[in-house]
Amino acid sequence: MSADQPRVLVVEDEPAQREVLAYNLEAEGFAVTRAEDGEEALMLIDEHAPDVIVLDWMMPNLSGIEVCRRLKIRTETRRIPVIMLSARSEEVDRVRGLETGADDYVIKPYSVLELMARVRSQLRRVRPAATGERLEYEDIVLDATSHRVNRADQELRLGPTEFRLLSTFMEKPGRVFSREQLLDRVWGRDIYVDTRTVDVHIGRLRKALTQHGGSDPLRTVRGAGYSLG
């Protein structure tokens, strides 16, 4: 699993539907984690927060609607987009799902192609660089498709790790990322890297961003981490 692959958690108690969803998402380039019930989903989210959650409403023990409610009241998970899947087609059910905090609501049986499009739409909102979007912050322009970065119309030379770091910062300007969050997003959970490595690459990124002049746009927040602006 590549660290910069967008991650989708599929929560579905029907094994066949879960595997069909996972197969199609992986074919689209997503890293997929599977959960067969709500309790497992919450545990996996605590271990490794996904970029998007595809969540079935009707599950035993802990329903999808309750999982969604719990996610949306927690500061650390409330911004993760949730696409609710349900056989309930009545308007009152759709409204209830959206009022609980679901970002989208898809009625079963659904078109897999349409669902893939909805996942990409939610991903564009939270991780635009992962979908090849062009990001801008002040005089810095990052083109995720061509892997180029310019500042004040001058191209910057960045290594692949520094590029992923900058992408993460430019997706959420002003947000403070802890070293652990940056390790998770840039290096991935499957690779052991010391947190001090983050500081080294932040230093390289600072140098790259100021190689043609200009002030350092990265901010060190003592005891918390780093942010862009």
QUIFEN-V722436 format. One record per residue. N is the residue number from 1. RES is the residue in one letter. PHI is phi in degrees with one decimal (999 if undefined). Layout:
# QUIFEN-V722436
N_RES_PHI, N_RES_PHI
This chain:
# QUIFEN-V722436
1_M_999, 2_S_-74.8, 3_A_-62.8, 4_D_-93.9, 5_Q_-68.0, 6_P_-66.0, 7_R_-107.4, 8_V_-122.3, 9_L_-99.8, 10_V_-102.4, 11_V_-114.2, 12_E_-153.2, 13_D_-82.8, 14_E_-87.3, 15_P_-55.0, 16_A_-63.9, 17_Q_-66.0, 18_R_-61.0, 19_E_-71.4, 20_V_-62.3, 21_L_-61.3, 22_A_-62.0, 23_Y_-59.2, 24_N_-67.9, 25_L_-67.0, 26_E_-65.1, 27_A_-65.2, 28_E_-86.0, 29_G_98.4, 30_F_-87.8, 31_A_-88.6, 32_V_-112.3, 33_T_-113.9, 34_R_-112.4, 35_A_-136.4, 36_E_-98.7, 37_D_-156.2, 38_G_-65.4, 39_E_-66.7, 40_E_-64.4, 41_A_-60.0, 42_L_-63.0, 43_M_-64.8, 44_L_-65.7, 45_I_-65.1, 46_D_-65.9, 47_E_-74.4, 48_H_-156.6, 49_A_-62.3, 50_P_-79.3, 51_D_-83.8, 52_V_-142.4, 53_I_-119.1, 54_V_-104.1, 55_L_-126.7, 56_D_-75.8, 57_W_-72.2, 58_M_-88.2, 59_M_-136.4, 60_P_-68.6, 61_N_67.0, 62_L_-119.2, 63_S_-72.2, 64_G_-61.0, 65_I_-65.4, 66_E_-73.4, 67_V_-59.4, 68_C_-61.2, 69_R_-59.0, 70_R_-65.2, 71_L_-64.9, 72_K_-78.2, 73_I_-94.1, 74_R_-97.3, 75_T_-57.1, 76_E_-76.5, 77_T_-122.5, 78_R_-66.1, 79_R_-91.2, 80_I_-74.3, 81_P_-64.9, 82_V_-118.5, 83_I_-103.7, 84_M_-87.4, 85_L_-105.0, 86_S_-156.1, 87_A_-81.9, 88_R_-76.3, 89_S_-104.8, 90_E_-68.4, 91_E_-59.1, 92_V_-63.1, 93_D_-71.1, 94_R_-62.3, 95_V_-63.2, 96_R_-61.9, 97_G_-61.6, 98_L_-69.9, 99_E_-69.2, 100_T_-71.2, 101_G_123.9, 102_A_-59.8, 103_D_-87.0, 104_D_-154.7, 105_Y_-139.6, 106_V_-119.8, 107_I_-90.8, 108_K_-80.3, 109_P_-72.8, 110_Y_-118.0, 111_S_-83.0, 112_V_-61.2, 113_L_-62.1, 114_E_-66.3, 115_L_-63.7, 116_M_-59.4, 117_A_-64.3, 118_R_-70.3, 119_V_-64.0, 120_R_-63.0, 121_S_-63.0, 122_Q_-67.3, 123_L_-65.3, 124_R_-59.3, 125_R_-72.8, 126_V_-101.2, 127_R_-138.5, 128_P_-57.7, 129_A_-65.2, 130_A_-69.2, 131_T_-105.8, 132_G_82.9, 133_E_-73.0, 134_R_-93.1, 135_L_-110.4, 136_E_-132.9, 137_Y_-143.6, 138_E_50.3, 139_D_-98.9, 140_I_-102.1, 141_V_-124.9, 142_L_-115.8, 143_D_-105.1, 144_A_-69.6, 145_T_-72.6, 146_S_-88.9, 147_H_61.4, 148_R_-117.7, 149_V_-128.9, 150_N_-124.1, 151_R_-131.8, 152_A_51.9, 153_D_66.1, 154_Q_-115.1, 155_E_-71.6, 156_L_-104.6, 157_R_-96.2, 158_L_-124.6, 159_G_-74.4, 160_P_-60.5, 161_T_-69.2, 162_E_-65.3, 163_F_-63.2, 164_R_-67.1, 165_L_-61.0, 166_L_-63.0, 167_S_-58.1, 168_T_-60.8, 169_F_-65.1, 170_M_-73.9, 171_E_-71.2, 172_K_-135.5, 173_P_-58.3, 174_G_89.8, 175_R_-79.0, 176_V_-89.9, 177_F_-103.3, 178_S_-73.9, 179_R_-60.5, 180_E_-64.1, 181_Q_-65.5, 182_L_-68.5, 183_L_-59.7, 184_D_-64.1, 185_R_-76.0, 186_V_-92.3, 187_W_-98.6, 188_G_93.8, 189_R_-73.4, 190_D_-79.0, 191_I_-117.0, 192_Y_-85.6, 193_V_-135.7, 194_D_-68.4, 195_T_-60.5, 196_R_-66.2, 197_T_-62.0, 198_V_-59.5, 199_D_-60.1, 200_V_-61.8, 201_H_-73.3, 202_I_-62.8, 203_G_-61.1, 204_R_-66.0, 205_L_-66.0, 206_R_-57.2, 207_K_-63.3, 208_A_-65.7, 209_L_-69.4, 210_T_-111.2, 211_Q_-64.8, 212_H_-111.0, 213_G_100.7, 214_G_91.7, 215_S_-80.2, 216_D_-76.9, 217_P_-84.0, 218_L_-85.7, 219_R_-119.4, 220_T_-92.0, 221_V_-106.8, 222_R_-55.2, 223_G_77.9, 224_A_-123.2, 225_G_148.8, 226_Y_-135.9, 227_S_-148.2, 228_L_-96.7, 229_G_82.6
